[in-house]
Amino acid sequence: MMAAAISLSAAGQAPQNLRDRDPDLDATKRLYEQLQQANFHSGPFYLWSRFRISDAGFSETGYVPTGENGSGLTLAVEAPQRFFFVPRKKMMFTVDVVPGYSFFQSGEENGQFNYTARADAHFLWNHLYLDVYGARADQLRAHVADINRLATAREDEVGIGTEWKYSSRTTGIVNVRYRDTSYPSDRFQPTINSGSQADFNPINLLDRDERNARVSINHKTFPLTSLFASAEVSDYGFRFATYKDSRRTWYGGGFNYNSGRTNIRAEAGPLKLDFEDATQHSYTGLGASFDVSRINGRWTYTASANRDLGFSIYAANNYYIATKVNAGIDYVATRRLTLRTNAVWEQDEYDVEVRGNDREDEVLFTSVGFNYAIRRARAGVDVGWYERDSTFGGDVDSGIRYVLHLSFVP
């Protein structure tokens, strides 16, 4: 989905202050909050270190299995590290490195090493935050839509992010990036083993470069509510499928409400995907996202919805329309034990008929589980029912799925 606009509400402070007089920018505040969570500190050097084990594609906000999850273990072991160097008050350098290993079973292959790395130069001026960065990833990822498989993506990215405070209520955000994505043949890639083989193409058809720019203007219109307007444009160039070369544009607006316990964020607007090849089907429709969270004593409620496009390798379809809904409840039973339940629903619609049939996939995964904290460690297990249905050409599957997640702070 489009890059999320940064919320500018000051949680819990608005009832006492009708105008936000805090001169610090939100990006600067978040950076210093991360610095305070560092495990080790020596002079201008800081280190944030973690260790985690989870199912491939698992996150705290939601999880949907892929085809491999029903046939064996798909664990990912990772050790995220973040190094800080703070030579001056207004300057900070960070390096993020996440080495890992993924366990899976596919033919003669049973695992591979992965990594992500990113380096940032942060400049923290009074009314301007500037971030210049470069990143690389070579990582096994869950591709829930289209192929319903795990696949290895290699990405190189450079970009600039800025946030400036025009006044006590008005802030602007600009992000520009260049990204190169490939699916190398010397790494693990999926084998399509369901449906008609003629209806699927090699995943390296998605090898592409992307140039993206996004601009947002945020205004603290009411004590608890910020309004924003955004515009985004992306140009895509494909190496092995030039007929997919296209431009994606989105513009719209939304709001962010933050009362401390309740946070609501929504944005929507027209979304277009125009292909340079006039024989290809373009898209015009709605792009939108919605997120809400509510803390009520021991209970935390979350829900989200998202509608956007994804590139496809299915038959003559260049893209699919993805609609996703997620809802979850967490209950803090004791100081160490948290119970959780979650439901994820996704629908992927394809534009071009194949042999007179439309393809529409629906995925539903509902789960219950727990997290248990033991000093510096957190462990948990989720178990749930997974069901995937397709009108044509996609994977059809159902059954019980188990999800393991473990994290440790050195």
Secondary structure, 3 states (H helix, E strand, C coil): CCCCCCCCCCCCCCCCCCCCCCCCCHHHHHHHHHHHCCCEEECCEEEEECEEEEECCCECCECCCCHHHHCCCCEEEECCEEEEEEEECCEEEEEEEEEEEEEEEECCEEEEEEEEEEEEEEEECCCEEEEEEEEEEEEEEEECCCCCEEEEEEEEEEEEEEEEECCCCEEEEEEEEEEEEECCCCCCCCCCCCCCHHHECCHHHHCEEEEEEEEEEEECCCCCEEEEEEEEEEEEEECCCHHHCEEEEEEEEEEEEECCCEEEEEEEEEEEEEECCCCCCCEEEEEEEEEEEEEECCEEEEEEEEEEEEECCECCCCEEEEEEEEEEEEEECCCCEEEEEEEEEEEEEECCCECCECCEEEEEEEEEEEEEEECCEEEEEEEEEEEEEECCCCCCEEEEEEEEEEEECC
